Amino acid sequence: MLRNAKDLHGFTIQAIDGEIGTVDQFYFDDDTWAIRYLTVEKGNWLVGRLVLISPISIIGQPDWQTKRINVSLTKAQVQNSPTLDAHLPVSRQHEIAYMGYYGYPFYWGGGNLWGPAPYPGALTSAARPFTAAGPALTGQPARDAHLRSAEEVTGYYIGATDGEIGHLEGFVFDDESWAIRYIEVGTRNWWPGKKVLIAPAWIESVSWDDSKVNVQLSREAIQSGPNYVESEPITRDYEHQLHAHYGRPPYWLRHEKYRAALSATRD
């Protein structure tokens, strides 16, 4: 189901043996636009550390009624996980240590959003046994992980093909695949009160130095697009209208084909 990522803030993260903390923000992959990690707000036992929770560890979907996320981890596992500096970017080397510690397969290998699968929940069965020491990092390449914090990117300018049109005000994601399906664009400087959604697939480029997202759409097309109201659920009918308005193919056809193929292999 599609949800506004702002609503994740403050969710309780429930480990097998107690509460870990609450959700602060998230990191997403600027190549595939998938949420790769949630960050945990600092508690008394997490002071000075950046604690990451991968969607791979989440049991089912978040409970939006109780504002709780259940994970298949213990508090000790989280407490002893590789230390990350809260003031530095999350590098690929950090990710290798993190994935190795929990025994998770690398999401950047394979042809799907989560490497061998399109959903993080499908990777739990591929996880290796937990080891406290984790793998050695000697000789591992420190490649660019393309991870961005939502907090950093919120407020970026949105540039249409014929001029600026607004600011990035939020993200809408799928709470099963953890893919960011749309960015929320506020056009308050041009048309007060109007918000629209734009899919990452329609983004032409992102200038991280200039804090600007350039989209392959005109100002007029965005202005006349379907309104987005945060308090209302995003239905498939609304998505059909959105994609039809911009003349873009729907993303969900790929996933329907995947589910059909998966169902056929099980029969």
C-alpha positions as CSV (number, residue, x, y, z in Angstrom):
1,M,0.0,0.0,0.0
2,L,1.2,3.5,-0.7
3,R,2.0,5.7,2.3
4,N,3.4,9.1,2.9
5,A,6.9,8.6,4.4
6,K,6.4,11.6,6.8
7,D,4.0,9.3,8.8
8,L,6.9,6.9,9.6
9,H,8.5,9.5,11.9
10,G,8.0,8.5,15.6
11,F,7.0,4.8,14.8
12,T,8.2,2.5,17.6
13,I,10.6,-0.2,16.4
14,Q,9.8,-3.4,18.3
15,A,12.6,-6.0,18.6
16,I,11.9,-9.6,19.6
17,D,12.7,-8.8,23.2
18,G,11.7,-5.2,23.6
19,E,11.6,-1.7,22.1
20,I,14.7,-0.5,20.2
21,G,13.7,3.1,19.7
22,T,11.7,5.2,17.3
23,V,12.0,6.1,13.6
24,D,13.8,9.3,12.9
25,Q,14.2,9.4,9.1
26,F,15.4,7.2,6.3
27,Y,18.1,6.7,3.7
28,F,17.2,6.0,0.1
29,D,19.2,4.8,-2.9
30,D,19.2,7.6,-5.5
31,D,19.8,5.2,-8.3
32,T,16.7,2.9,-7.7
33,W,14.8,5.3,-5.4
34,A,14.2,2.6,-2.8
35,I,14.3,3.1,1.0
36,R,17.3,1.1,2.2
37,Y,17.4,2.0,5.9
38,L,15.4,3.6,8.6
39,T,17.4,5.4,11.3
40,V,16.6,5.1,15.0
41,E,16.3,8.1,17.2
42,K,18.9,8.0,19.9
43,G,18.0,6.4,23.2
44,N,20.1,6.2,26.4
45,W,21.8,3.1,25.0
46,L,22.3,4.4,21.5
47,V,24.0,7.8,22.3
48,G,26.4,9.0,19.6
49,R,25.6,6.2,17.1
50,L,23.7,6.1,13.9
51,V,21.6,2.9,14.1
52,L,20.2,1.6,10.9
53,I,17.2,-0.8,10.4
54,S,16.9,-2.5,7.0
55,P,13.4,-3.3,5.6
56,I,14.8,-6.8,5.2
57,S,14.4,-7.3,9.0
58,I,10.9,-5.9,9.1
59,I,8.2,-8.5,9.8
60,G,5.3,-7.9,7.4
61,Q,4.3,-4.2,6.9
62,P,4.4,-1.4,9.4
63,D,1.3,-1.3,11.7
64,W,-0.2,2.0,10.8
65,Q,-2.8,1.8,13.5
66,T,-0.5,1.3,16.5
67,K,2.5,3.1,14.8
68,R,4.8,0.2,15.3
69,I,7.3,-1.7,13.2
70,N,8.2,-5.2,14.3
71,V,11.6,-6.5,13.4
72,S,13.2,-10.0,13.6
73,L,16.1,-8.7,15.6
74,T,17.1,-8.7,19.3
75,K,18.2,-5.6,21.2
76,A,21.6,-7.2,21.7
77,Q,22.0,-7.6,17.9
78,V,21.2,-4.0,17.3
79,Q,23.4,-2.8,20.2
80,N,26.4,-4.8,18.9
81,S,25.9,-3.9,15.2
82,P,28.8,-2.2,13.3
83,T,29.3,1.3,14.7
84,L,28.4,4.2,12.3
85,D,29.3,7.8,12.7
86,A,26.0,9.9,12.8
87,H,27.9,12.8,11.2
88,L,29.3,10.9,8.2
89,P,27.6,9.5,5.1
90,V,26.8,5.8,5.0
91,S,29.4,4.3,2.6
92,R,29.3,1.0,0.7
93,Q,32.0,-0.3,3.0
94,H,29.7,0.4,6.0
95,E,26.9,-1.4,4.2
96,I,29.1,-4.4,3.5
97,A,29.8,-4.6,7.2
98,Y,26.2,-4.1,8.1
99,M,24.9,-6.8,5.7
100,G,27.6,-9.2,6.7
101,Y,26.9,-8.7,10.4
102,Y,23.2,-9.6,10.0
103,G,23.8,-12.2,7.3
104,Y,21.7,-10.4,4.7
105,P,22.4,-10.8,1.0
106,F,23.5,-7.6,-0.8
107,Y,20.6,-5.7,-2.4
108,W,22.9,-4.3,-5.1
109,G,23.4,-7.6,-6.8
110,G,20.8,-9.0,-9.1
111,G,18.2,-7.6,-11.5
112,N,15.4,-6.7,-9.0
113,L,14.9,-3.8,-6.6
114,W,16.3,-5.9,-3.7
115,G,18.9,-7.8,-5.7
116,P,17.5,-11.3,-6.1
117,A,13.9,-10.2,-5.2
118,P,11.6,-7.2,-5.7
119,Y,10.6,-7.2,-2.0
120,P,12.8,-7.1,1.0
121,G,10.7,-9.6,2.9
122,A,11.7,-12.2,0.3
123,L,15.3,-12.0,1.4
124,T,14.8,-13.2,5.0
125,S,14.9,-16.8,3.9
126,A,18.2,-16.1,2.2
127,A,19.8,-14.6,5.3
128,R,22.7,-16.5,6.8
129,P,23.0,-17.2,10.5
130,F,23.8,-14.2,12.7
131,T,27.4,-13.8,13.8
132,A,28.5,-11.3,16.4
133,A,31.9,-10.6,14.8
134,G,30.7,-10.1,11.3
135,P,33.0,-10.4,8.2
136,A,36.4,-8.8,7.9
137,L,36.4,-5.8,5.6
138,T,40.0,-6.1,4.4
139,G,40.2,-5.7,0.7
140,Q,36.6,-4.7,0.3
141,P,36.1,-1.8,-2.2
142,A,34.7,1.4,-0.7
143,R,32.4,2.2,-3.6
144,D,29.8,5.0,-3.7
145,A,26.6,3.7,-2.2
146,H,24.4,6.4,-3.7
147,L,22.5,6.7,-0.4
148,R,20.8,10.0,0.5
149,S,19.0,11.0,3.6
150,A,15.4,12.2,3.3
151,E,16.1,15.1,5.6
152,E,18.9,16.3,3.3
153,V,16.8,16.2,0.1
154,T,13.5,17.6,1.4
155,G,13.3,21.2,0.3
156,Y,15.1,20.7,-3.0
157,Y,13.9,22.9,-5.9
158,I,11.9,21.2,-8.6
159,G,12.8,22.3,-12.2
160,A,10.4,21.6,-15.0
161,T,11.5,21.7,-18.7
162,D,10.6,25.4,-18.8
163,G,11.4,26.8,-15.4
164,E,11.2,26.1,-11.7
165,I,7.9,24.8,-10.3
166,G,8.1,24.1,-6.6
167,H,10.0,22.3,-3.9
168,L,10.3,18.6,-2.9
169,E,8.2,18.3,0.3
170,G,8.0,14.6,0.9
171,F,8.0,11.0,-0.4
172,V,5.3,8.5,-1.1
173,F,6.4,4.8,-0.8
174,D,5.1,1.3,-1.1
175,D,5.2,-0.3,2.4
176,E,5.8,-3.8,0.9
177,S,8.6,-3.1,-1.6
178,W,9.8,0.0,0.2
179,A,10.2,1.7,-3.2
180,I,9.6,5.4,-3.4
181,R,6.8,5.7,-5.9
182,Y,6.4,9.4,-6.0
183,I,8.0,12.6,-4.7
184,E,5.6,15.2,-3.2
185,V,5.9,18.6,-4.9
186,G,4.6,21.7,-3.2
187,T,3.9,24.6,-5.7
188,R,3.2,27.2,-3.0
189,N,5.3,29.8,-4.6
190,W,3.3,29.6,-7.9
191,W,-0.1,28.1,-7.0
192,P,-0.7,28.3,-3.2
193,G,-2.2,25.2,-1.7
194,K,-1.6,22.9,-4.6
195,K,0.5,19.7,-4.3
196,V,1.2,17.2,-6.9
197,L,3.0,13.8,-7.2
198,I,5.8,13.0,-9.6
199,A,7.3,9.6,-10.1
200,P,11.1,9.1,-9.9
201,A,11.0,7.6,-13.4
202,W,10.1,11.0,-14.7
203,I,13.1,12.7,-13.2
204,E,15.7,13.7,-15.7
205,S,18.5,14.5,-13.3
206,V,19.3,15.6,-9.8
207,S,21.9,18.3,-9.1
208,W,23.0,17.5,-5.6
209,D,25.4,20.5,-5.6
210,D,22.6,22.9,-6.6
211,S,19.9,21.1,-4.5
212,K,17.6,20.8,-7.5
213,V,15.6,18.0,-9.1
214,N,14.9,18.3,-12.8
215,V,11.9,16.6,-14.2
216,Q,10.9,15.8,-17.8
217,L,7.6,17.7,-17.5
218,S,6.4,21.2,-18.4
219,R,5.2,23.7,-15.8
220,E,1.7,23.6,-17.5
221,A,1.5,19.8,-17.2
222,I,2.4,19.9,-13.5
223,Q,0.0,22.8,-12.8
224,S,-2.9,20.9,-14.4
225,G,-2.0,17.5,-12.8
226,P,-4.3,15.8,-10.3
227,N,-4.1,17.4,-6.8
228,Y,-2.5,15.4,-4.1
229,V,-4.1,15.6,-0.6
230,E,-1.9,14.0,2.1
231,S,-4.9,13.1,4.3
232,E,-6.5,11.1,1.6
233,P,-5.4,7.6,0.6
234,I,-3.8,7.1,-2.8
235,T,-6.0,4.7,-4.7
236,R,-5.2,2.8,-7.9
237,D,-7.8,5.0,-9.7
238,Y,-5.9,8.1,-8.6
239,E,-2.7,6.6,-9.9
240,H,-4.4,5.7,-13.2
241,Q,-5.4,9.4,-13.6
242,L,-1.9,10.6,-12.7
243,H,-0.2,8.3,-15.2
244,A,-2.8,9.1,-17.9
245,H,-2.4,12.8,-17.4
246,Y,1.4,12.7,-17.9
247,G,1.1,10.0,-20.6
248,R,3.5,7.6,-18.8
249,P,3.1,3.8,-18.4
250,P,2.1,2.5,-15.0
251,Y,4.9,0.9,-12.9
252,W,2.6,-1.8,-11.4
253,L,2.4,-3.8,-14.6
254,R,5.9,-5.1,-14.0
255,H,5.0,-6.3,-10.5
256,E,1.8,-7.9,-11.6
257,K,3.8,-10.0,-14.1
258,Y,6.3,-10.9,-11.4
259,R,3.5,-12.1,-9.0
260,A,1.9,-14.1,-11.8
261,A,5.2,-15.8,-12.6
262,L,5.8,-16.5,-8.9
263,S,2.3,-17.9,-8.5
264,A,2.8,-20.2,-11.6
265,T,6.0,-21.6,-10.1
266,R,4.2,-22.5,-6.8
267,D,1.3,-24.3,-8.6
